[in-house]
Amino acid sequence: MGQEPRRASIKGPIDYKNAEELRRLMTNNGKIQSRKRLGLSAKEQKQITQAIKRARHMAILPFTNATA
C-alpha cells in the first residue's frame, strides 16, 4: 500500500559542523524535512533538528535559501 519512505543514511554521529550532510536533510527552501519523509526515529530527528539549528546560529547554514 503506497511507497515505503526512504531511509536516510546517516554515517557516524550527527555534527553541526558537517554542513553538506545537514543540507541533504533539508528541503530546497531550507526547511528541515519531516521525520516520516526521512524515515528516522524520533531520537535521530531530534539530533538532526538540534544540529541544524546550531549550524544556523553559528552561520554555517543559512536560515533560508531565498535569493532575493
ChimeraX attribute file (.defattr): number of C-alpha atoms within 10 A of each C-alpha:
attribute: neighborCount
match mode: 1-to-1
recipient: residues
	/A:1	3
	/A:2	4
	/A:3	5
	/A:4	9
	/A:5	12
	/A:6	11
	/A:7	11
	/A:8	13
	/A:9	10
	/A:10	13
	/A:11	7
	/A:12	6
	/A:13	9
	/A:14	16
	/A:15	16
	/A:16	21
	/A:17	15
	/A:18	14
	/A:19	15
	/A:20	9
	/A:21	15
	/A:22	20
	/A:23	16
	/A:24	12
	/A:25	21
	/A:26	15
	/A:27	13
	/A:28	13
	/A:29	10
	/A:30	15
	/A:31	14
	/A:32	19
	/A:33	16
	/A:34	13
	/A:35	17
	/A:36	14
	/A:37	13
	/A:38	17
	/A:39	16
	/A:40	19
	/A:41	10
	/A:42	11
	/A:43	9
	/A:44	15
	/A:45	18
	/A:46	13
	/A:47	15
	/A:48	23
	/A:49	17
	/A:50	15
	/A:51	19
	/A:52	28
	/A:53	18
	/A:54	16
	/A:55	20
	/A:56	16
	/A:57	12
	/A:58	12
	/A:59	10
	/A:60	15
	/A:61	21
	/A:62	15
	/A:63	15
	/A:64	12
	/A:65	12
	/A:66	9
	/A:67	4
	/A:68	3
